[in-house]
Amino acid sequence: MNYVAYYRVSTKKQGMSGLGLDAQKQTAKFFLKENDCIVREFIEIESGKNNQREQLDEAIKFARNNRHTLLVAKLDRLSRNVSFIFALRDSGVDFVCADIPDANTLTIGIFATIAQHEREIISRRTKDALKAKKQKGFQLGSPQNLTPLARTQAVKSIKEKALNDQQWKTALLHIRLQIFELKSRGEKVTYLGLSRHLNENCIETRNFCRFHAEQIKRIMLRNGISK
């Protein structure tokens, strides 16, 4: 199958350095099967908050005119706005997300809605926590955080947290999608089956380990996901 790849980075610095871009290309490469081919790549340097995407428009146009499939390395590289993803879904162009290969034009809307909802919850909790600390007299930020060592440690911590959060979100999305598909086919949902699904799709835990049934049970209970 022929694909038209679309990658997005948020800043010019990321675009020039390859930060983030290389990871997206690697994800797309792993997604390809033996006879698949990326015929053209489109790279966008734009914030996720901005839905004005010239390169994405060009990628969609090229894919439609040549009857290729649009390949996006990660769903969150499209947009943070669920309505934008719905518009792309309804554009008539076949597209697939390499990080969620099981998704289709029906379930992509479910993923997008869940992803946006989780982002809004995280943002609200963060603001509430900061507000509560201020009311208790805490001074947000401290001079020692400006030392070179502290900055280096902070950057390392941020990178590790971002990687862990992405793995966590990917696992949750796969669990929700698999439950949706099993129920739509009238099949039984089991913790063991869900753990096998994640392991077969090379989805790892935050510690880069395989999932097991009891762990899936805890994750579902913690996130209010029912069988």
N, C-alpha and C positions, 0 to 999 in steps of 0.2 A: 504494500500500500504506500502511496505517496503522501507525505505530510508537508504542511507549511508551518514552520515553527514560529511561535511568538514568545519573546522574552521581554520582561520589563524590570528595570532597576529604577530606584527612586531619585538618584542624584547623578550628576555628570561625573563626579568622582568615582562612583561605583561603576559607571559605564566605562571609564577610562582604565580603571585598575582591574576590572574583571571580577571585583568583589560581588558576589551574588549571581553574576551572570554565568560564571563558570559552573556554579552549582546547578543552575537551571539547565544548562546544556548537558551536564552529566546525567541529570534526572531524565531528560528527554532521550538521551542515548541508551540508557538502561531500559527504557520503555519499548524501544524498537525491537521488532522481531527480525528473523533472518532475512526476509525479502523486503523489509520496509526501507524507506528512504526519505530523508528530509531534502526536498528539492529547493527550498529557499527559506532563509531566516529573516525575521523582522525584529529589530531591537528598539524598544521604546525607553526613553529616559523621562519618566513622569511620575509624579506622586500618585499613590493609590487613591487619594481623595479626589483626584481630577479624572473625570470621565471623558474628557476630550482627548482621544487617542488617535493621532494621525497614522501612526505605524500599524496599529491594530485595524483601523479601517482599510488600510492598504493590504494587510494580510488577509482579511476577510474577502476583499474584492478579488485578490489573486487566487485564493482558494476556490471561490465560487466560479470564477471564469474558467479555471482549469480542472474543476471537479476533484480537487484535492481535499484532504481533511486537515482542519486547523488543529495543531498540536500545541497545547499550553503546558509548560513544565509543572506549574503549580496553580491550583485554583485561585489562591490569594493574589497571584500576579495579574489576574484579570481586573478585579476591582474590589473595593470594600463595600460597594453598593449593590444590594441584591437586585434592584430593579435594572441595573446595568447588565447584570448577568442574564436576567430574564430576557432582555432585549436581544442579547447575543444569541441566546437559545432559540429565539423566534426568528432569527435572521435568515434561516434556510440553509445555513452552512453547517456541515457536519463538523463537530469538534470534540476533542477528548483531552482530559487532563491526565498527565503522566503520573501524578501522585495519587490519583483516584481512578485507576483504569476501569473499574467496574461501573463508573457513573455513565449515565446516558442522558438524552435530552429530557427525560422525565425526572430522573433522580437528581440531576444537577441543580434543579431548583430547590430541592430539599436540602442539599448540602449548603447551598448559598445562604438559605434562610437560617440554618443552624449556625453557620460560621458568623454571620452578621449578628445574630442574637448573642452569641458567646462574646463577641468583641464588645458589644454594648454593655453586657453585664460586667465584664472585666473593667471597662472604663469607669462605670458607675461606682464599682466597689473601690477602685483606686482613689477616685475623687472623694468619696465618703470617708475613707481611711485617713487621707491627708487633712481633710476638714476637721475630723475628730481629734487628730494630734495637735492641730493648731489651737483648738479650743481648750486643750489640756495644758497649753503653755509650751509645747515642744517647739524648738526652733528647727525648721526644716533646712537641711544642708549644714555643713560645718567646714571650717577652714582646713582641717586636716585632710579632707577629701580632695584638696587641690594639689597635694604633693604628687610628684611623678610616680612614685611607687603605688600610691592609692589609685591613681588614674589607670595605671597598667592593670592592677588587680580588678578594677571596676570593668574595664573593657573585656577582660577575660571572663568575668562573671556574667556579663551581659551576653556574650557570645554563647556560653554554655547554656544559659537560661533560654535563649532564643532557640537553640537546637533542641533542648528538652521539650519546650512548649510546642514546637512544630511536630515532634514525634508523638506527643500526647494528643494533639488535635487530629493528626492523621489517623491514629488508632481509634479515637472516638468516632470520627466520620465513617471509617470502615465498619465499625460495630453497628452504627445506626443504619447504614446502607444495607448490610447483610441481613439485619433483622427485618427491614422493610421488604427486601426481596424474598426472604423465606416465608414471611407472612402472606405476601401476595401470591405465592405458589401453594399456600396451604400447608407448608412444611413446618415441623417442630423446631423451635429455637432452643438450643442448649448452650451452656457455657463452654462445654468441651468443643462443640462444633465451631463456635465463634473464635475460640483460641486457635484452633486448627486453621481457620480461614486467615487470621492475621499472620500466623507463622508461614503459611504457604505463599502469602503475598509479600513476605520479607519485611513485615512491619515489626519493629523491635520496641522493647520497653525503653524507658528513659536511661536505663543502665545497659542498653544494647544487648538485652537478653530476650529469650523466647517467652511468649505468653503462655500461661496455664489457666485452666478452668476457674480455679478459685480466685485468681487475680482478675479475670474478666467479671466475675460476680461482684467483687468489691468495686471495680470501676463503674459498673452499671448502677449499683446501689448509691454510690457517691454522687453520680451525675443524674439520678432520677430516671434512668432508662429501664423500662420494663420489657419483659419477654412477651 
